[in-house]
Each structure stands twice: as structure tokens, then as C-alpha cells.
Amino acid sequence: MLTELRQAAVAVLAIALSGALLGVLWWKLAPTVPLVGDVVDGRWVVFLKESEGEQAIGVDGTFTLLALAFGAFCAVVAFLLRRRGGVPLVVALGVGGLLGSFLAWRVGVWLGPAEDVIAHAQDVGKGVTFDAPLKLGAKGALLAWSLSALVVHLGLTGLFGPRDPEPDPWPAPYGDKPA
């Protein structure tokens, strides 16, 4: 059991740290949300350049799809390294996925455009288009990595994992002893 716990701790650490890669990919691949700054009644305000644009949904979708892929990859690697599975490994996939998603979210926001949109609008000037900061509107997307990892690992274990021995379909009657 101690060996399984040690392996699970290493898995949590490796999965969580790979969240930094997910954050960089999200920052690079997510669509940008164009904003425009203007002065209204002496105050700076910021508007969406395209009020019916779907870029904000695309930002969430990009994060979710990348997290699903990372979860599936982690599950395949964990299964190939340890076919027996075990509760600590499954818990490690879930917890590592949550930590990795959180790290990816924070890395993407940190690498993305400035979070103070009013100050950014003032810097670029009135009527100039600039990019909105990366924002994860659907916080449930943080669960995608863990759920994907758990479902894929469960499927792989069910299809290719070790099997319990089959019981004898014709057991001997109670009074008879085998010869």
C-alpha cells in the first residue's frame, strides 16, 4: 500500500505540473475577444467590438477541449504504466486533474492580456480595438480534465485490465468430495 501511495503522489505532482503546459496552450490557441474603449459622460467605458461575437464561448470551449485531451492522455499513460489500477491511482488522476486545471487557468490568465481593461483602454486610446483578458466564464470547465481522466481510465481498465478468475460454472454437489 505504501508503494501505491508513493506512486499516486508522484502522479498527482506530474499531472498538476503539466497544467502549466495546458495554460500555455490555452493562451496560444484561444480566440481573442476584441474590445473597444470610449469616453461616455467623462468616464472611460469598454464595449465588445462585436456584440454578437462568439469568441468568449470559444475561450471556454478551447480550455475545455484541451483539458479533455490532457485528461485522456494522462489516463492512457497511467494505465500503461500501472495496469493493475488501484484506488490511490484513480484518486491521483482526479486530484491531479483538478490541480492541473486550476494551474492552467491561472497560467493562461497570467500570460494573457492585461486584466485591467479600463487602464488598457486608456493606454491604447479612444476607439482603438484591443484584446480582452483571458477569462474562464464556465468554471465547470475546471472539472473536464479530471472527468476525462477518470472515464478513460475506467474504460481502459474495464476493457484491458487484469481479470478475476472465472468461477467454476458446474460446482460439485455439496455432499460430494472431489476424487
C-alpha positions in Angstrom: 0.0 0.0 0.0 2.9 2.4 0.8 4.2 1.9 -2.8 0.8 2.7 -4.3 0.6 5.8 -2.2 4.0 6.9 -3.3 3.2 6.3 -6.9 -0.1 8.2 -6.5 1.8 11.2 -5.0 4.2 11.2 -7.9 1.2 11.0 -10.4 -0.6 13.9 -8.7 2.6 16.0 -8.9 3.3 15.2 -12.5 -0.3 15.7 -13.6 -0.6 19.0 -11.7 2.6 20.4 -13.2 1.5 19.5 -16.7 -1.2 22.1 -16.1 1.3 24.8 -16.9 1.6 23.4 -20.4 -2.2 23.4 -20.7 -2.2 27.0 -19.6 0.3 28.0 -22.3 -1.6 26.1 -25.0 -4.9 27.8 -23.9 -3.3 31.2 -24.1 -1.9 30.5 -27.6 -4.9 28.7 -29.1 -7.9 30.5 -27.5 -9.6 33.1 -29.7 -9.3 36.7 -28.7 -12.2 38.8 -27.6 -12.0 42.3 -29.2 -12.9 45.2 -27.0 -13.2 49.0 -27.7 -12.8 51.8 -25.2 -14.7 55.1 -25.3 -15.4 58.0 -23.1 -19.1 58.4 -22.0 -20.1 61.2 -19.7 -16.5 61.9 -18.8 -15.8 58.2 -17.8 -14.0 55.5 -19.7 -16.1 52.5 -20.6 -15.3 49.4 -22.5 -17.6 47.7 -25.0 -17.4 44.5 -27.0 -16.4 45.3 -30.6 -18.7 42.6 -31.9 -21.7 42.4 -29.6 -22.8 39.1 -31.1 -19.4 37.6 -31.3 -18.8 34.1 -30.0 -15.2 34.5 -29.1 -15.9 34.4 -25.3 -17.6 31.0 -25.7 -14.6 29.9 -27.8 -12.2 30.7 -25.0 -14.2 28.4 -22.6 -14.5 25.8 -25.3 -10.8 25.8 -26.1 -9.9 25.3 -22.4 -12.5 22.5 -22.1 -11.3 20.6 -25.2 -7.7 20.9 -24.2 -8.5 19.7 -20.7 -10.4 16.8 -22.0 -7.4 15.8 -24.2 -5.0 16.2 -21.3 -7.2 14.1 -19.1 -7.4 11.3 -21.7 -3.7 11.4 -22.3 -3.0 11.2 -18.5 -5.4 8.2 -18.2 -3.7 6.3 -21.0 -0.2 7.0 -19.6 -1.3 5.9 -16.1 -3.0 2.8 -17.4 0.1 1.8 -19.5 2.4 2.3 -16.5 0.2 0.6 -14.0 -2.4 -1.8 -15.4 -3.5 -3.0 -12.1 -5.0 0.4 -11.3 -6.0 0.8 -7.7 -7.8 3.4 -5.6 -4.8 5.6 -5.0 -4.1 5.9 -8.7 -7.7 6.8 -9.5 -7.8 9.4 -6.7 -4.4 10.7 -8.1 -6.0 11.1 -11.5 -8.9 13.1 -10.1 -7.0 15.3 -7.8 -4.1 15.9 -10.2 -6.6 16.9 -12.9 -8.2 19.4 -10.6 -4.9 20.9 -9.6 -3.7 20.9 -13.2 -6.8 22.6 -14.4 -6.5 25.3 -11.7 -2.8 25.9 -12.6 -3.6 26.0 -16.3 -6.4 28.6 -15.7 -4.1 30.8 -13.6 -1.2 30.5 -16.1 -3.4 31.4 -19.0 -4.8 34.4 -17.3 -1.3 35.5 -16.2 0.1 35.1 -19.8 -2.9 36.7 -21.4 -3.7 40.4 -22.0 -3.9 42.8 -19.0 -6.8 42.2 -16.7 -7.5 45.9 -16.0 -9.4 46.7 -19.2 -10.2 50.3 -18.3 -6.5 51.1 -17.9 -5.7 49.2 -21.1 -8.4 51.1 -23.0 -6.9 54.4 -21.7 -3.4 53.3 -22.8 -4.4 52.3 -26.3 -6.8 55.3 -26.8 -10.4 56.0 -27.7 -11.9 53.8 -30.4 -8.9 51.5 -30.7 -9.5 47.8 -30.6 -7.7 45.7 -28.1 -7.9 42.2 -26.7 -9.9 41.3 -23.6 -8.1 39.3 -20.9 -8.4 35.5 -20.9 -11.3 34.7 -18.7 -12.9 31.3 -17.9 -16.6 32.1 -17.8 -17.6 28.4 -17.4 -15.9 27.4 -14.1 -17.2 23.9 -14.6 -14.6 23.5 -17.3 -12.1 23.1 -14.5 -13.6 19.6 -13.9 -13.1 18.5 -17.6 -9.6 17.2 -17.1 -10.5 15.0 -14.0 -13.7 13.7 -15.5 -12.0 12.8 -18.8 -9.1 11.1 -17.0 -11.5 9.1 -14.8 -13.8 8.0 -17.6 -11.0 7.0 -19.9 -9.1 5.1 -17.2 -12.3 3.3 -16.2 -12.9 2.3 -19.8 -9.3 1.1 -20.3 -9.3 -0.9 -17.1 -12.7 -2.5 -18.0 -11.5 -3.4 -21.4 -7.9 -4.3 -21.0 -7.3 -4.6 -17.2 -6.5 -7.8 -15.4 -9.4 -10.2 -14.9 -10.6 -12.1 -11.9 -10.5 -15.8 -12.4 -13.9 -17.2 -13.6 -15.8 -19.3 -11.1 -16.4 -22.9 -11.9 -19.7 -23.0 -13.7 -20.5 -26.5 -12.5 -19.6 -26.7 -8.9 -19.5 -30.1 -7.2 -22.7 -31.0 -5.2 -22.5 -30.3 -1.5 -22.2 -33.9 -0.4 -19.6 -35.0 -2.9 -15.9 -34.6 -2.4 -13.6 -34.4 -5.4 -11.6 -37.5 -6.1 
